[in-house]
Amino acid sequence: MKVTINIRHQSAKISKSIAKSIEPDNLLAPSTVRIKTKRWRNVTATSITCSRSLETFIATIDDLLLCMDAARKTLEAIKDEEPA
């Protein structure tokens, strides 16, 4: 099973930060799951390939999206706290 998820962000800087934030997940994936993230301008593209069960595949996608959302929310919180 394979999926590619493309997420457009507000800026290239945010896209880069989010891509970097999920790099550890890419490196720690089991051998039956392959995660590769690329960034182009303000888009983060992540490909997931899974040779295990459908449940593992869905759980991996869910985990990835939760991590990306947490990174985005953290960046937004930091931006809101910066002095004008």
Backbone torsions as a table, in degrees:
resi	resn	phi	psi	omega
1	MET	NA	143.2	-179.2
2	LYS	-146.7	141.8	175.4
3	VAL	-143.5	147.8	171.0
4	THR	-121.7	126.9	-178.9
5	ILE	-111.3	120.6	177.3
6	ASN	-108.3	125.0	179.0
7	ILE	-124.4	124.4	178.9
8	ARG	-89.7	130.5	-179.6
9	HIS	-110.1	172.5	-177.8
10	GLN	-66.4	-28.3	-178.0
11	SER	-152.7	164.9	176.7
12	ALA	-66.1	-32.9	179.5
13	LYS	-63.7	-43.5	178.0
14	ILE	-66.3	-43.1	178.7
15	SER	-58.2	-44.5	179.6
16	LYS	-63.1	-44.6	-179.7
17	SER	-62.9	-42.5	-179.8
18	ILE	-67.5	-41.5	178.0
19	ALA	-60.8	-42.2	178.7
20	LYS	-67.0	-33.4	-176.9
21	SER	-68.8	-24.8	-179.1
22	ILE	-100.3	2.0	178.0
23	GLU	-55.3	-42.8	178.7
24	PRO	-58.6	-36.6	177.5
25	ASP	-63.2	-38.7	179.7
26	ASN	-62.9	-40.2	-176.5
27	LEU	-76.0	-29.1	-175.2
28	LEU	-94.6	4.4	-179.6
29	ALA	-66.3	145.2	177.2
30	PRO	-63.5	163.0	-175.5
31	SER	-63.2	-20.3	180.0
32	THR	-87.1	-4.2	179.3
33	VAL	-124.9	127.7	178.6
34	ARG	-118.2	127.3	179.6
35	ILE	-124.3	126.7	179.7
36	LYS	-133.0	124.6	-178.8
37	THR	-115.8	133.5	175.1
38	LYS	-126.9	160.3	179.2
39	ARG	-133.6	137.6	175.3
40	TRP	-138.8	114.2	-174.8
41	ARG	52.8	-117.4	-177.0
42	ASN	-101.2	20.0	-179.8
43	VAL	-115.7	131.7	172.5
44	THR	-103.9	123.1	-179.4
45	ALA	-116.6	121.1	179.8
46	THR	-121.3	126.5	175.9
47	SER	-104.7	133.0	178.2
48	ILE	-122.4	126.9	174.9
49	THR	-120.9	131.7	-176.4
50	CYS	-135.5	128.0	177.7
51	SER	-105.4	10.7	177.5
52	ARG	-97.5	-151.1	-175.2
53	SER	-76.9	163.8	176.0
54	LEU	-60.2	-37.0	179.8
55	GLU	-62.5	-41.8	177.5
56	THR	-64.0	-42.3	179.9
57	PHE	-60.8	-48.4	-179.8
58	ILE	-65.5	-41.6	179.4
59	ALA	-63.2	-37.8	178.5
60	THR	-65.5	-44.7	178.0
61	ILE	-62.2	-46.1	179.4
62	ASP	-59.5	-45.9	179.7
63	ASP	-62.2	-43.5	179.5
64	LEU	-61.0	-47.4	-179.2
65	LEU	-64.4	-37.9	176.7
66	LEU	-64.4	-41.4	178.2
67	CYS	-64.7	-41.8	179.1
68	MET	-66.0	-39.3	178.9
69	ASP	-66.2	-40.7	177.9
70	ALA	-62.9	-41.6	178.4
71	ALA	-63.8	-42.6	179.3
72	ARG	-62.5	-45.6	179.9
73	LYS	-63.3	-37.3	177.5
74	THR	-64.5	-44.8	178.5
75	LEU	-62.6	-40.1	178.1
76	GLU	-64.9	-40.9	179.9
77	ALA	-64.4	-41.2	178.0
78	ILE	-64.9	-43.3	179.8
79	LYS	-61.7	-40.7	-180.0
80	ASP	-66.4	-24.8	-178.8
81	GLU	-88.8	-13.6	-179.3
82	GLU	-67.0	139.0	176.5
83	PRO	-67.0	145.7	-177.4
84	ALA	-75.1	NA	NA
